[in-house]
């Protein structure tokens, strides 16, 4: 069991990581979109996927920084989404779920 200050630091680190990952996904969308436009390829559907993930992670990270109630549930969804990214995503996700369960971080968001 950790104290409240350590939990706040833990959540802030996740928030910053999710914000940066969201911005990276949005930058990837812009790069893919520019490649497709420069090569006159009309398949934009695949380029939209990083944009959607990027916006989701960005909004989740901002919600974690503001400690809103919905951000707790979107954080759990983000952990589920990064779980299949072997091996790093799996380890991060398992560690995140363990901290959520052990430290009862839900109380910080209500």
PANUGU-224651 format. One record per atom (N, C-alpha, C, O): residue number from 1; x, y, z; atom name. Coordinates in nm, 4 decimals. Example, Ala and Ser with C-alpha at 12.3 -4.5 7.8 and 13.67 -1.06 7.14 Angstrom:
2
+-------+----------+----------+----------+------+
| mikol |     east |    north |       up | papa |
+-------+----------+----------+----------+------+
|     1 |   1.3190 |  -0.5690 |   0.7800 |    N |
|     1 |   1.2300 |  -0.4500 |   0.7800 |   CA |
|     1 |   1.3200 |  -0.3300 |   0.7800 |    C |
|     1 |   1.4236 |  -0.3319 |   0.8465 |    O |
|     2 |   1.2850 |  -0.2250 |   0.7080 |    N |
|     2 |   1.3670 |  -0.1060 |   0.7140 |   CA |
|     2 |   1.2900 |   0.0030 |   0.7870 |    C |
|     2 |   1.3409 |   0.1138 |   0.8039 |    O |
+-------+----------+----------+----------+------+
end
This chain:
110
+-------+----------+----------+----------+------+
| mikol |     east |    north |       up | papa |
+-------+----------+----------+----------+------+
|     1 |   0.0840 |  -0.1174 |   0.0000 |    N |
|     1 |   0.0000 |   0.0000 |   0.0000 |   CA |
|     1 |   0.0889 |   0.1242 |   0.0000 |    C |
|     1 |   0.1828 |   0.1341 |   0.0790 |    O |
|     2 |   0.0594 |   0.2167 |  -0.0870 |    N |
|     2 |   0.1389 |   0.3387 |  -0.0951 |   CA |
|     2 |   0.0568 |   0.4569 |  -0.0447 |    C |
|     2 |  -0.0653 |   0.4482 |  -0.0321 |    O |
|     3 |   0.1244 |   0.5661 |  -0.0163 |    N |
|     3 |   0.0521 |   0.6822 |   0.0348 |   CA |
|     3 |  -0.0076 |   0.7634 |  -0.0798 |    C |
|     3 |   0.0158 |   0.7336 |  -0.1970 |    O |
|     4 |  -0.0839 |   0.8651 |  -0.0452 |    N |
|     4 |  -0.1579 |   0.9425 |  -0.1445 |   CA |
|     4 |  -0.0648 |   1.0189 |  -0.2382 |    C |
|     4 |  -0.0928 |   1.0290 |  -0.3577 |    O |
|     5 |   0.0450 |   1.0727 |  -0.1864 |    N |
|     5 |   0.1374 |   1.1480 |  -0.2711 |   CA |
|     5 |   0.2009 |   1.0594 |  -0.3779 |    C |
|     5 |   0.2187 |   1.1030 |  -0.4916 |    O |
|     6 |   0.2350 |   0.9362 |  -0.3427 |    N |
|     6 |   0.2916 |   0.8441 |  -0.4409 |   CA |
|     6 |   0.1877 |   0.8088 |  -0.5465 |    C |
|     6 |   0.2221 |   0.7935 |  -0.6637 |    O |
|     7 |   0.0622 |   0.7956 |  -0.5075 |    N |
|     7 |  -0.0438 |   0.7677 |  -0.6041 |   CA |
|     7 |  -0.0630 |   0.8840 |  -0.7001 |    C |
|     7 |  -0.0860 |   0.8631 |  -0.8192 |    O |
|     8 |  -0.0536 |   1.0063 |  -0.6490 |    N |
|     8 |  -0.0677 |   1.1237 |  -0.7358 |   CA |
|     8 |   0.0466 |   1.1284 |  -0.8362 |    C |
|     8 |   0.0243 |   1.1570 |  -0.9538 |    O |
|     9 |   0.1679 |   1.1010 |  -0.7916 |    N |
|     9 |   0.2833 |   1.0982 |  -0.8817 |   CA |
|     9 |   0.2647 |   0.9889 |  -0.9867 |    C |
|     9 |   0.2944 |   1.0098 |  -1.1044 |    O |
|    10 |   0.2157 |   0.8726 |  -0.9441 |    N |
|    10 |   0.1936 |   0.7611 |  -1.0360 |   CA |
|    10 |   0.0918 |   0.7983 |  -1.1438 |    C |
|    10 |   0.1145 |   0.7735 |  -1.2622 |    O |
|    11 |  -0.0188 |   0.8571 |  -1.1033 |    N |
|    11 |  -0.1221 |   0.8967 |  -1.1992 |   CA |
|    11 |  -0.0709 |   1.0068 |  -1.2907 |    C |
|    11 |  -0.1007 |   1.0055 |  -1.4101 |    O |
|    12 |   0.0050 |   1.1014 |  -1.2384 |    N |
|    12 |   0.0599 |   1.2082 |  -1.3222 |   CA |
|    12 |   0.1573 |   1.1540 |  -1.4255 |    C |
|    12 |   0.1607 |   1.2025 |  -1.5385 |    O |
|    13 |   0.2370 |   1.0537 |  -1.3882 |    N |
|    13 |   0.3286 |   0.9925 |  -1.4862 |   CA |
|    13 |   0.2506 |   0.9243 |  -1.5974 |    C |
|    13 |   0.2858 |   0.9370 |  -1.7147 |    O |
|    14 |   0.1448 |   0.8517 |  -1.5615 |    N |
|    14 |   0.0611 |   0.7897 |  -1.6642 |   CA |
|    14 |  -0.0041 |   0.8956 |  -1.7520 |    C |
|    14 |  -0.0130 |   0.8786 |  -1.8736 |    O |
|    15 |  -0.0497 |   1.0046 |  -1.6914 |    N |
|    15 |  -0.1154 |   1.1105 |  -1.7676 |   CA |
|    15 |  -0.0189 |   1.1715 |  -1.8688 |    C |
|    15 |  -0.0546 |   1.1906 |  -1.9851 |    O |
|    16 |   0.1017 |   1.2019 |  -1.8256 |    N |
|    16 |   0.2005 |   1.2600 |  -1.9167 |   CA |
|    16 |   0.2354 |   1.1610 |  -2.0276 |    C |
|    16 |   0.2483 |   1.1997 |  -2.1438 |    O |
|    17 |   0.2506 |   1.0338 |  -1.9921 |    N |
|    17 |   0.2794 |   0.9328 |  -2.0934 |   CA |
|    17 |   0.1676 |   0.9188 |  -2.1949 |    C |
|    17 |   0.1940 |   0.9069 |  -2.3145 |    O |
|    18 |   0.0434 |   0.9201 |  -2.1494 |    N |
|    18 |  -0.0686 |   0.9088 |  -2.2421 |   CA |
|    18 |  -0.0824 |   1.0324 |  -2.3294 |    C |
|    18 |  -0.1161 |   1.0213 |  -2.4473 |    O |
|    19 |  -0.0570 |   1.1500 |  -2.2733 |    N |
|    19 |  -0.0621 |   1.2719 |  -2.3541 |   CA |
|    19 |   0.0450 |   1.2677 |  -2.4627 |    C |
|    19 |   0.0173 |   1.2987 |  -2.5786 |    O |
|    20 |   0.1665 |   1.2298 |  -2.4259 |    N |
|    20 |   0.2746 |   1.2219 |  -2.5253 |   CA |
|    20 |   0.2460 |   1.1162 |  -2.6313 |    C |
|    20 |   0.2712 |   1.1380 |  -2.7498 |    O |
|    21 |   0.1928 |   1.0007 |  -2.5882 |    N |
|    21 |   0.1597 |   0.8957 |  -2.6847 |   CA |
|    21 |   0.0479 |   0.9418 |  -2.7776 |    C |
|    21 |   0.0494 |   0.9113 |  -2.8968 |    O |
|    22 |  -0.0491 |   1.0154 |  -2.7231 |    N |
|    22 |  -0.1566 |   1.0698 |  -2.8065 |   CA |
|    22 |  -0.1038 |   1.1669 |  -2.9097 |    C |
|    22 |  -0.1436 |   1.1622 |  -3.0261 |    O |
|    23 |  -0.0137 |   1.2555 |  -2.8674 |    N |
|    23 |   0.0456 |   1.3498 |  -2.9623 |   CA |
|    23 |   0.1289 |   1.2779 |  -3.0680 |    C |
|    23 |   0.1303 |   1.3183 |  -3.1842 |    O |
|    24 |   0.1977 |   1.1722 |  -3.0281 |    N |
|    24 |   0.2757 |   1.0934 |  -3.1238 |   CA |
|    24 |   0.1842 |   1.0274 |  -3.2271 |    C |
|    24 |   0.2170 |   1.0256 |  -3.3458 |    O |
|    25 |   0.0717 |   0.9738 |  -3.1842 |    N |
|    25 |  -0.0230 |   0.9119 |  -3.2775 |   CA |
|    25 |  -0.0811 |   1.0152 |  -3.3738 |    C |
|    25 |  -0.0992 |   0.9863 |  -3.4921 |    O |
|    26 |  -0.1103 |   1.1346 |  -3.3242 |    N |
|    26 |  -0.1623 |   1.2407 |  -3.4112 |   CA |
|    26 |  -0.0565 |   1.2829 |  -3.5119 |    C |
|    26 |  -0.0881 |   1.3082 |  -3.6282 |    O |
|    27 |   0.0697 |   1.2909 |  -3.4681 |    N |
|    27 |   0.1790 |   1.3230 |  -3.5607 |   CA |
|    27 |   0.1946 |   1.2137 |  -3.6659 |    C |
|    27 |   0.2239 |   1.2424 |  -3.7819 |    O |
|    28 |   0.1750 |   1.0888 |  -3.6254 |    N |
|    28 |   0.1816 |   0.9785 |  -3.7205 |   CA |
|    28 |   0.0702 |   0.9904 |  -3.8236 |    C |
|    28 |   0.0926 |   0.9637 |  -3.9417 |    O |
|    29 |  -0.0486 |   1.0296 |  -3.7811 |    N |
|    29 |  -0.1589 |   1.0512 |  -3.8742 |   CA |
|    29 |  -0.1227 |   1.1577 |  -3.9764 |    C |
|    29 |  -0.1458 |   1.1397 |  -4.0960 |    O |
|    30 |  -0.0657 |   1.2692 |  -3.9296 |    N |
|    30 |  -0.0289 |   1.3773 |  -4.0212 |   CA |
|    30 |   0.0752 |   1.3293 |  -4.1210 |    C |
|    30 |   0.0668 |   1.3616 |  -4.2395 |    O |
|    31 |   0.1727 |   1.2530 |  -4.0750 |    N |
|    31 |   0.2766 |   1.2007 |  -4.1636 |   CA |
|    31 |   0.2177 |   1.1060 |  -4.2682 |    C |
|    31 |   0.2483 |   1.1178 |  -4.3868 |    O |
|    32 |   0.1341 |   1.0128 |  -4.2249 |    N |
|    32 |   0.0725 |   0.9175 |  -4.3179 |   CA |
|    32 |  -0.0175 |   0.9904 |  -4.4168 |    C |
|    32 |  -0.0191 |   0.9584 |  -4.5356 |    O |
|    33 |  -0.0920 |   1.0882 |  -4.3673 |    N |
|    33 |  -0.1807 |   1.1641 |  -4.4544 |   CA |
|    33 |  -0.1016 |   1.2395 |  -4.5605 |    C |
|    33 |  -0.1415 |   1.2425 |  -4.6770 |    O |
|    34 |   0.0103 |   1.3005 |  -4.5215 |    N |
|    34 |   0.0917 |   1.3727 |  -4.6188 |   CA |
|    34 |   0.1531 |   1.2779 |  -4.7212 |    C |
|    34 |   0.1648 |   1.3132 |  -4.8386 |    O |
|    35 |   0.1923 |   1.1586 |  -4.6787 |    N |
|    35 |   0.2452 |   1.0605 |  -4.7740 |   CA |
|    35 |   0.1396 |   1.0195 |  -4.8747 |    C |
|    35 |   0.1673 |   1.0097 |  -4.9942 |    O |
|    36 |   0.0197 |   0.9958 |  -4.8270 |    N |
|    36 |  -0.0877 |   0.9532 |  -4.9157 |   CA |
|    36 |  -0.1265 |   1.0634 |  -5.0130 |    C |
|    36 |  -0.1554 |   1.0359 |  -5.1294 |    O |
|    37 |  -0.1275 |   1.1882 |  -4.9665 |    N |
|    37 |  -0.1611 |   1.3001 |  -5.0547 |   CA |
|    37 |  -0.0509 |   1.3210 |  -5.1575 |    C |
|    37 |  -0.0790 |   1.3460 |  -5.2747 |    O |
|    38 |   0.0750 |   1.3107 |  -5.1141 |    N |
|    38 |   0.1851 |   1.3343 |  -5.2078 |   CA |
|    38 |   0.1960 |   1.2246 |  -5.3127 |    C |
|    38 |   0.2462 |   1.2494 |  -5.4223 |    O |
|    39 |   0.1499 |   1.1037 |  -5.2814 |    N |
|    39 |   0.1550 |   0.9942 |  -5.3781 |   CA |
|    39 |   0.0201 |   0.9687 |  -5.4439 |    C |
|    39 |   0.0019 |   0.8684 |  -5.5130 |    O |
|    40 |  -0.0743 |   1.0597 |  -5.4224 |    N |
|    40 |  -0.2079 |   1.0508 |  -5.4829 |   CA |
|    40 |  -0.2778 |   0.9188 |  -5.4520 |    C |
|    40 |  -0.3452 |   0.8625 |  -5.5383 |    O |
|    41 |  -0.2623 |   0.8702 |  -5.3315 |    N |
|    41 |  -0.3312 |   0.7489 |  -5.2880 |   CA |
|    41 |  -0.4606 |   0.7930 |  -5.2190 |    C |
|    41 |  -0.4604 |   0.8852 |  -5.1375 |    O |
|    42 |  -0.5697 |   0.7263 |  -5.2526 |    N |
|    42 |  -0.6999 |   0.7690 |  -5.2024 |   CA |
|    42 |  -0.7440 |   0.6913 |  -5.0788 |    C |
|    42 |  -0.8545 |   0.7144 |  -5.0297 |    O |
|    43 |  -0.6625 |   0.6003 |  -5.0268 |    N |
|    43 |  -0.7019 |   0.5180 |  -4.9115 |   CA |
|    43 |  -0.6663 |   0.5910 |  -4.7831 |    C |
|    43 |  -0.5599 |   0.5676 |  -4.7257 |    O |
|    44 |  -0.7544 |   0.6792 |  -4.7378 |    N |
|    44 |  -0.7284 |   0.7576 |  -4.6178 |   CA |
|    44 |  -0.7763 |   0.6853 |  -4.4924 |    C |
|    44 |  -0.7406 |   0.7258 |  -4.3818 |    O |
|    45 |  -0.8558 |   0.5797 |  -4.5064 |    N |
|    45 |  -0.9131 |   0.5098 |  -4.3920 |   CA |
|    45 |  -0.8094 |   0.4590 |  -4.2936 |    C |
|    45 |  -0.8294 |   0.4688 |  -4.1726 |    O |
|    46 |  -0.6993 |   0.4051 |  -4.3430 |    N |
|    46 |  -0.5971 |   0.3509 |  -4.2542 |   CA |
|    46 |  -0.5246 |   0.4624 |  -4.1793 |    C |
|    46 |  -0.4725 |   0.4392 |  -4.0702 |    O |
|    47 |  -0.5207 |   0.5820 |  -4.2357 |    N |
|    47 |  -0.4532 |   0.6941 |  -4.1703 |   CA |
|    47 |  -0.5377 |   0.7518 |  -4.0571 |    C |
|    47 |  -0.4845 |   0.8181 |  -3.9680 |    O |
|    48 |  -0.6672 |   0.7277 |  -4.0596 |    N |
|    48 |  -0.7554 |   0.7828 |  -3.9566 |   CA |
|    48 |  -0.7398 |   0.7074 |  -3.8244 |    C |
|    48 |  -0.7636 |   0.7640 |  -3.7177 |    O |
|    49 |  -0.7003 |   0.5811 |  -3.8308 |    N |
|    49 |  -0.6873 |   0.5002 |  -3.7096 |   CA |
|    49 |  -0.5882 |   0.5598 |  -3.6080 |    C |
|    49 |  -0.6229 |   0.5694 |  -3.4903 |    O |
|    50 |  -0.4675 |   0.5999 |  -3.6481 |    N |
|    50 |  -0.3784 |   0.6641 |  -3.5496 |   CA |
|    50 |  -0.4365 |   0.7942 |  -3.4941 |    C |
|    50 |  -0.4116 |   0.8291 |  -3.3787 |    O |
|    51 |  -0.5138 |   0.8659 |  -3.5758 |    N |
|    51 |  -0.5759 |   0.9886 |  -3.5281 |   CA |
|    51 |  -0.6776 |   0.9586 |  -3.4185 |    C |
|    51 |  -0.6816 |   1.0287 |  -3.3174 |    O |
|    52 |  -0.7590 |   0.8562 |  -3.4370 |    N |
|    52 |  -0.8588 |   0.8200 |  -3.3367 |   CA |
|    52 |  -0.7924 |   0.7731 |  -3.2072 |    C |
|    52 |  -0.8324 |   0.8141 |  -3.0983 |    O |
|    53 |  -0.6913 |   0.6872 |  -3.2192 |    N |
|    53 |  -0.6184 |   0.6425 |  -3.1003 |   CA |
|    53 |  -0.5493 |   0.7607 |  -3.0321 |    C |
|    53 |  -0.5510 |   0.7725 |  -2.9096 |    O |
|    54 |  -0.4892 |   0.8471 |  -3.1121 |    N |
|    54 |  -0.4206 |   0.9628 |  -3.0563 |   CA |
|    54 |  -0.5138 |   1.0542 |  -2.9796 |    C |
|    54 |  -0.4802 |   1.0998 |  -2.8703 |    O |
|    55 |  -0.6307 |   1.0815 |  -3.0359 |    N |
|    55 |  -0.7269 |   1.1657 |  -2.9653 |   CA |
|    55 |  -0.7757 |   1.0999 |  -2.8371 |    C |
|    55 |  -0.7921 |   1.1666 |  -2.7350 |    O |
|    56 |  -0.7992 |   0.9672 |  -2.8424 |    N |
|    56 |  -0.8439 |   0.8958 |  -2.7229 |   CA |
|    56 |  -0.7395 |   0.9031 |  -2.6121 |    C |
|    56 |  -0.7722 |   0.9350 |  -2.4978 |    O |
|    57 |  -0.6137 |   0.8735 |  -2.6455 |    N |
|    57 |  -0.5084 |   0.8766 |  -2.5445 |   CA |
|    57 |  -0.4833 |   1.0187 |  -2.4941 |    C |
|    57 |  -0.4559 |   1.0384 |  -2.3757 |    O |
|    58 |  -0.4922 |   1.1166 |  -2.5821 |    N |
|    58 |  -0.4734 |   1.2559 |  -2.5419 |   CA |
|    58 |  -0.5829 |   1.3000 |  -2.4450 |    C |
|    58 |  -0.5542 |   1.3623 |  -2.3428 |    O |
|    59 |  -0.7074 |   1.2680 |  -2.4770 |    N |
|    59 |  -0.8189 |   1.3045 |  -2.3892 |   CA |
|    59 |  -0.8094 |   1.2299 |  -2.2565 |    C |
|    59 |  -0.8376 |   1.2871 |  -2.1511 |    O |
|    60 |  -0.7701 |   1.1029 |  -2.2608 |    N |
|    60 |  -0.7545 |   1.0261 |  -2.1366 |   CA |
|    60 |  -0.6447 |   1.0856 |  -2.0495 |    C |
|    60 |  -0.6620 |   1.0974 |  -1.9282 |    O |
|    61 |  -0.5319 |   1.1233 |  -2.1094 |    N |
|    61 |  -0.4226 |   1.1828 |  -2.0333 |   CA |
|    61 |  -0.4612 |   1.3151 |  -1.9698 |    C |
|    61 |  -0.4259 |   1.3415 |  -1.8548 |    O |
|    62 |  -0.5335 |   1.3988 |  -2.0438 |    N |
|    62 |  -0.5790 |   1.5264 |  -1.9879 |   CA |
|    62 |  -0.6788 |   1.5006 |  -1.8750 |    C |
|    62 |  -0.6760 |   1.5693 |  -1.7729 |    O |
|    63 |  -0.7665 |   1.4023 |  -1.8927 |    N |
|    63 |  -0.8615 |   1.3681 |  -1.7872 |   CA |
|    63 |  -0.7924 |   1.3182 |  -1.6617 |    C |
|    63 |  -0.8351 |   1.3492 |  -1.5505 |    O |
|    64 |  -0.6854 |   1.2408 |  -1.6789 |    N |
|    64 |  -0.6096 |   1.1944 |  -1.5621 |   CA |
|    64 |  -0.5440 |   1.3104 |  -1.4888 |    C |
|    64 |  -0.5394 |   1.3117 |  -1.3658 |    O |
|    65 |  -0.4936 |   1.4073 |  -1.5630 |    N |
|    65 |  -0.4326 |   1.5238 |  -1.4983 |   CA |
|    65 |  -0.5369 |   1.6031 |  -1.4194 |    C |
|    65 |  -0.5070 |   1.6569 |  -1.3128 |    O |
|    66 |  -0.6612 |   1.6101 |  -1.4729 |    N |
|    66 |  -0.7676 |   1.6842 |  -1.4051 |   CA |
|    66 |  -0.8396 |   1.5987 |  -1.3016 |    C |
|    66 |  -0.9204 |   1.6497 |  -1.2240 |    O |
|    67 |  -0.8103 |   1.4672 |  -1.3001 |    N |
|    67 |  -0.8708 |   1.3715 |  -1.2072 |   CA |
|    67 |  -1.0235 |   1.3719 |  -1.2129 |    C |
|    67 |  -1.0908 |   1.3817 |  -1.1103 |    O |
|    68 |  -1.0768 |   1.3612 |  -1.3349 |    N |
|    68 |  -1.2209 |   1.3538 |  -1.3535 |   CA |
|    68 |  -1.2679 |   1.2102 |  -1.3365 |    C |
|    68 |  -1.1890 |   1.1162 |  -1.3462 |    O |
|    69 |  -1.3986 |   1.1941 |  -1.3108 |    N |
|    69 |  -1.4532 |   1.0611 |  -1.2849 |   CA |
|    69 |  -1.4465 |   0.9728 |  -1.4093 |    C |
|    69 |  -1.4153 |   0.8542 |  -1.3988 |    O |
|    70 |  -1.4754 |   1.0290 |  -1.5273 |    N |
|    70 |  -1.4748 |   0.9495 |  -1.6495 |   CA |
|    70 |  -1.3337 |   0.9065 |  -1.6892 |    C |
|    70 |  -1.3161 |   0.8079 |  -1.7607 |    O |
|    71 |  -1.2330 |   0.9812 |  -1.6424 |    N |
|    71 |  -1.0962 |   0.9466 |  -1.6822 |   CA |
|    71 |  -1.0501 |   0.8157 |  -1.6189 |    C |
|    71 |  -0.9647 |   0.7470 |  -1.6749 |    O |
|    72 |  -1.1052 |   0.7804 |  -1.5034 |    N |
|    72 |  -1.0701 |   0.6519 |  -1.4405 |   CA |
|    72 |  -1.1105 |   0.5371 |  -1.5319 |    C |
|    72 |  -1.0340 |   0.4427 |  -1.5516 |    O |
|    73 |  -1.2320 |   0.5455 |  -1.5881 |    N |
|    73 |  -1.2808 |   0.4382 |  -1.6750 |   CA |
|    73 |  -1.2107 |   0.4399 |  -1.8111 |    C |
|    73 |  -1.1838 |   0.3343 |  -1.8684 |    O |
|    74 |  -1.1815 |   0.5587 |  -1.8624 |    N |
|    74 |  -1.1082 |   0.5640 |  -1.9889 |   CA |
|    74 |  -0.9635 |   0.5182 |  -1.9694 |    C |
|    74 |  -0.9028 |   0.4650 |  -2.0624 |    O |
|    75 |  -0.9078 |   0.5382 |  -1.8496 |    N |
|    75 |  -0.7733 |   0.4878 |  -1.8198 |   CA |
|    75 |  -0.7734 |   0.3352 |  -1.8195 |    C |
|    75 |  -0.6817 |   0.2724 |  -1.8725 |    O |
|    76 |  -0.8763 |   0.2760 |  -1.7599 |    N |
|    76 |  -0.8862 |   0.1301 |  -1.7622 |   CA |
|    76 |  -0.8996 |   0.0797 |  -1.9059 |    C |
|    76 |  -0.8409 |  -0.0225 |  -1.9414 |    O |
|    77 |  -0.9769 |   0.1511 |  -1.9892 |    N |
|    77 |  -0.9895 |   0.1130 |  -2.1299 |   CA |
|    77 |  -0.8561 |   0.1282 |  -2.2023 |    C |
|    77 |  -0.8216 |   0.0455 |  -2.2867 |    O |
|    78 |  -0.7812 |   0.2327 |  -2.1700 |    N |
|    78 |  -0.6489 |   0.2516 |  -2.2313 |   CA |
|    78 |  -0.5556 |   0.1375 |  -2.1929 |    C |
|    78 |  -0.4772 |   0.0910 |  -2.2756 |    O |
|    79 |  -0.5633 |   0.0921 |  -2.0679 |    N |
|    79 |  -0.4803 |  -0.0219 |  -2.0262 |   CA |
|    79 |  -0.5187 |  -0.1479 |  -2.1024 |    C |
|    79 |  -0.4322 |  -0.2282 |  -2.1372 |    O |
|    80 |  -0.6466 |  -0.1656 |  -2.1282 |    N |
|    80 |  -0.6915 |  -0.2817 |  -2.2063 |   CA |
|    80 |  -0.6413 |  -0.2703 |  -2.3498 |    C |
|    80 |  -0.6019 |  -0.3704 |  -2.4095 |    O |
|    81 |  -0.6424 |  -0.1495 |  -2.4059 |    N |
|    81 |  -0.5987 |  -0.1314 |  -2.5448 |   CA |
|    81 |  -0.4487 |  -0.1519 |  -2.5623 |    C |
|    81 |  -0.4053 |  -0.1994 |  -2.6673 |    O |
|    82 |  -0.3682 |  -0.1171 |  -2.4612 |    N |
|    82 |  -0.2235 |  -0.1367 |  -2.4763 |   CA |
|    82 |  -0.1802 |  -0.2764 |  -2.4335 |    C |
|    82 |  -0.0640 |  -0.3126 |  -2.4518 |    O |
|    83 |  -0.2708 |  -0.3556 |  -2.3769 |    N |
|    83 |  -0.2345 |  -0.4899 |  -2.3295 |   CA |
|    83 |  -0.1785 |  -0.5796 |  -2.4407 |    C |
|    83 |  -0.0808 |  -0.6505 |  -2.4164 |    O |
|    84 |  -0.2369 |  -0.5794 |  -2.5633 |    N |
|    84 |  -0.1834 |  -0.6703 |  -2.6658 |   CA |
|    84 |  -0.0476 |  -0.6302 |  -2.7238 |    C |
|    84 |   0.0098 |  -0.7071 |  -2.8009 |    O |
|    85 |   0.0048 |  -0.5144 |  -2.6900 |    N |
|    85 |   0.1337 |  -0.4702 |  -2.7441 |   CA |
|    85 |   0.2463 |  -0.5407 |  -2.6706 |    C |
|    85 |   0.2984 |  -0.4903 |  -2.5711 |    O |
|    86 |   0.2826 |  -0.6560 |  -2.7198 |    N |
|    86 |   0.3829 |  -0.7402 |  -2.6540 |   CA |
|    86 |   0.5219 |  -0.6848 |  -2.6759 |    C |
|    86 |   0.5466 |  -0.6259 |  -2.7811 |    O |
|    87 |   0.6118 |  -0.6999 |  -2.5849 |    N |
|    87 |   0.5997 |  -0.7344 |  -2.4443 |   CA |
|    87 |   0.5808 |  -0.6124 |  -2.3556 |    C |
|    87 |   0.5324 |  -0.6243 |  -2.2431 |    O |
|    88 |   0.6192 |  -0.4934 |  -2.4060 |    N |
|    88 |   0.6177 |  -0.3741 |  -2.3207 |   CA |
|    88 |   0.4763 |  -0.3345 |  -2.2820 |    C |
|    88 |   0.4507 |  -0.3025 |  -2.1659 |    O |
|    89 |   0.3844 |  -0.3361 |  -2.3770 |    N |
|    89 |   0.2463 |  -0.2985 |  -2.3476 |   CA |
|    89 |   0.1825 |  -0.3897 |  -2.2459 |    C |
|    89 |   0.1057 |  -0.3450 |  -2.1606 |    O |
|    90 |   0.2139 |  -0.5177 |  -2.2544 |    N |
|    90 |   0.1585 |  -0.6136 |  -2.1590 |   CA |
|    90 |   0.2100 |  -0.5854 |  -2.0183 |    C |
|    90 |   0.1330 |  -0.5859 |  -1.9223 |    O |
|    91 |   0.3397 |  -0.5609 |  -2.0062 |    N |
|    91 |   0.3970 |  -0.5326 |  -1.8745 |   CA |
|    91 |   0.3428 |  -0.4029 |  -1.8153 |    C |
|    91 |   0.3102 |  -0.3974 |  -1.6967 |    O |
|    92 |   0.3332 |  -0.2982 |  -1.8978 |    N |
|    92 |   0.2782 |  -0.1717 |  -1.8496 |   CA |
|    92 |   0.1331 |  -0.1870 |  -1.8074 |    C |
|    92 |   0.0917 |  -0.1348 |  -1.7039 |    O |
|    93 |   0.0569 |  -0.2582 |  -1.8872 |    N |
|    93 |  -0.0843 |  -0.2775 |  -1.8570 |   CA |
|    93 |  -0.1039 |  -0.3581 |  -1.7293 |    C |
|    93 |  -0.1861 |  -0.3218 |  -1.6452 |    O |
|    94 |  -0.0291 |  -0.4668 |  -1.7142 |    N |
|    94 |  -0.0407 |  -0.5472 |  -1.5925 |   CA |
|    94 |  -0.0010 |  -0.4672 |  -1.4693 |    C |
|    94 |  -0.0652 |  -0.4777 |  -1.3648 |    O |
|    95 |   0.1057 |  -0.3864 |  -1.4812 |    N |
|    95 |   0.1486 |  -0.3029 |  -1.3691 |   CA |
|    95 |   0.0409 |  -0.1992 |  -1.3362 |    C |
|    95 |   0.0133 |  -0.1736 |  -1.2190 |    O |
|    96 |  -0.0197 |  -0.1399 |  -1.4390 |    N |
|    96 |  -0.1250 |  -0.0418 |  -1.4160 |   CA |
|    96 |  -0.2463 |  -0.1017 |  -1.3479 |    C |
|    96 |  -0.3012 |  -0.0423 |  -1.2551 |    O |
|    97 |  -0.2890 |  -0.2201 |  -1.3937 |    N |
|    97 |  -0.4034 |  -0.2858 |  -1.3305 |   CA |
|    97 |  -0.3718 |  -0.3257 |  -1.1863 |    C |
|    97 |  -0.4577 |  -0.3170 |  -1.0985 |    O |
|    98 |  -0.2480 |  -0.3694 |  -1.1625 |    N |
|    98 |  -0.2093 |  -0.4083 |  -1.0269 |   CA |
|    98 |  -0.2154 |  -0.2875 |  -0.9333 |    C |
|    98 |  -0.2665 |  -0.2977 |  -0.8217 |    O |
|    99 |  -0.1634 |  -0.1737 |  -0.9783 |    N |
|    99 |  -0.1673 |  -0.0530 |  -0.8944 |   CA |
|    99 |  -0.3100 |  -0.0044 |  -0.8733 |    C |
|    99 |  -0.3440 |   0.0424 |  -0.7646 |    O |
|   100 |  -0.3946 |  -0.0152 |  -0.9768 |    N |
|   100 |  -0.5338 |   0.0259 |  -0.9606 |   CA |
|   100 |  -0.6042 |  -0.0590 |  -0.8557 |    C |
|   100 |  -0.6837 |  -0.0081 |  -0.7766 |    O |
|   101 |  -0.5747 |  -0.1882 |  -0.8554 |    N |
|   101 |  -0.6405 |  -0.2796 |  -0.7625 |   CA |
|   101 |  -0.5818 |  -0.2673 |  -0.6214 |    C |
|   101 |  -0.6561 |  -0.2580 |  -0.5237 |    O |
|   102 |  -0.4490 |  -0.2672 |  -0.6110 |    N |
|   102 |  -0.3844 |  -0.2675 |  -0.4796 |   CA |
|   102 |  -0.4049 |  -0.1368 |  -0.4025 |    C |
|   102 |  -0.4323 |  -0.1389 |  -0.2826 |    O |
|   103 |  -0.3918 |  -0.0262 |  -0.4700 |    N |
|   103 |  -0.3945 |   0.1030 |  -0.4013 |   CA |
|   103 |  -0.5314 |   0.1682 |  -0.4009 |    C |
|   103 |  -0.5490 |   0.2751 |  -0.3424 |    O |
|   104 |  -0.6285 |   0.1053 |  -0.4652 |    N |
|   104 |  -0.7641 |   0.1579 |  -0.4708 |   CA |
|   104 |  -0.7639 |   0.3033 |  -0.5189 |    C |
|   104 |  -0.8141 |   0.3928 |  -0.4509 |    O |
|   105 |  -0.7072 |   0.3245 |  -0.6359 |    N |
|   105 |  -0.6936 |   0.4586 |  -0.6907 |   CA |
|   105 |  -0.8260 |   0.5198 |  -0.7347 |    C |
|   105 |  -0.8326 |   0.6387 |  -0.7657 |    O |
|   106 |  -0.9308 |   0.4389 |  -0.7374 |    N |
|   106 |  -1.0616 |   0.4899 |  -0.7805 |   CA |
|   106 |  -1.1091 |   0.6037 |  -0.6898 |    C |
|   106 |  -1.1811 |   0.6926 |  -0.7351 |    O |
|   107 |  -1.0700 |   0.6018 |  -0.5640 |    N |
|   107 |  -1.1122 |   0.7052 |  -0.4700 |   CA |
|   107 |  -1.0592 |   0.8430 |  -0.5089 |    C |
|   107 |  -1.1196 |   0.9440 |  -0.4728 |    O |
|   108 |  -0.9478 |   0.8493 |  -0.5815 |    N |
|   108 |  -0.8922 |   0.9770 |  -0.6232 |   CA |
|   108 |  -0.9759 |   1.0444 |  -0.7299 |    C |
|   108 |  -0.9663 |   1.1657 |  -0.7484 |    O |
|   109 |  -1.0582 |   0.9675 |  -0.8006 |    N |
|   109 |  -1.1299 |   1.0204 |  -0.9158 |   CA |
|   109 |  -1.2756 |   1.0516 |  -0.8875 |    C |
|   109 |  -1.3455 |   1.0996 |  -0.9767 |    O |
|   110 |  -1.3227 |   1.0267 |  -0.7695 |    N |
|   110 |  -1.4647 |   1.0507 |  -0.7402 |   CA |
|   110 |  -1.4844 |   1.1803 |  -0.6640 |    C |
|   110 |  -1.5975 |   1.2160 |  -0.6311 |    O |
+-------+----------+----------+----------+------+
end
